[in-house]
Amino acid sequence: MGTGYSVMWPSQSNNINADIVQQKIDAELIKINQQMSTYEQSSELSLFNQASAPFSQQVSPEFSQVLSLSFQIHSLTQGYFDISVGPLVNLWGFGPDKLTRLVPDQNQIKLAQSQIGLKAIELNGLTLTKTANRYLDLSAIAKGFAVDEVAKLIEELGIEAYLVEIGGEMRVKGEKSKGVSWKVAIEAPDFSERRVQKILSLKDVAMATSGDYRNYFEDNGERFSHSIDPFTAQPVKHRLASVTIIDDNCARADALATAMLVMGEEKAKEFAVQQGIKAYLIVRKQHSFVEYLSPAFESWLNP
């Protein structure tokens, strides 16, 4: 997945063999990578992307589960979460093709935009079909799913309290120690330095953050984010810099954080209120940041 992971549990679980846990986690992540990575040429996802339409493929239950949730979030966000946006992600230089990060011309953008859209994709149980050529990209949901799967795995190994983190997406259960919650920092969306914006106390929740401040390029003095708006076919250009979602499910939190970052400040706020989403937004205002807490987030923060 191009990132690292960490798993922690309280010392009172010292009868757990950490080496065995790590071996099982590594095996689980290798399996998920082989199902959903665009970087692995032999993954289930890559084989589907490489095939010419019309085409049907049998997929694993895990892959089917992530696709099903992706379609649900696509519908819920009215298209702002779109796993078919891969051609645009690649065109702007943020995909596995590792193209030179330069602003593409309008003809290139129009061609890539003509190749996106989930109407050409159908999932029937474990059968995935495309009626037109499509390149799917699960990078905005697969990490969250992997967090959920690792959490499930270590619970099966007898670890009752833990923090699982993959590339900044995380899930926690129980307490770090008796009476002490897990403390997690939300990073300030600062291009020049790494610093903490807010610290949260977490227990029995998942958390995911999407921001514009780590993966980007500059061309002629203009900054272009890796977050691509499927409606404009352009990197987002608004002032919403970071979205953090608290949810029971990390895959869902991961996808919602991405979708809401693409929406922009006003649409994201409205969406969070309408859907009762626990959302923490950081917005750029000239040389400072302004925080917004959705009503559901405030209720969760101050029960």
Secondary structure, DSSP 4 states (H G I P E B T S, - for coil): --S-EEEE--GGGTTS-HHHHHHHHHHHHHHHHHHH-SS-TTSHHHHHHHSPSSEEEE--HHHHHHHHHHHHHHHHTTTSS-TT-HHHHHHTT-STT-----PPPHHHHHHHHTT--GGGEEEETTEEEESS------TTTHHHHHHHHHHHHHHHTT--SEEEEETTEEEEES-SBTTBPEEEEEEP--SS---EEEEEEESSEEEEEEESSSSEEEETTEEEES-EETTTTEE--SSEEEEEEEES-HHHHHHHHHHHHHH-HHHHHHHHHHHT-EEEEEEEETTEEEEEE-HHHHHHH--
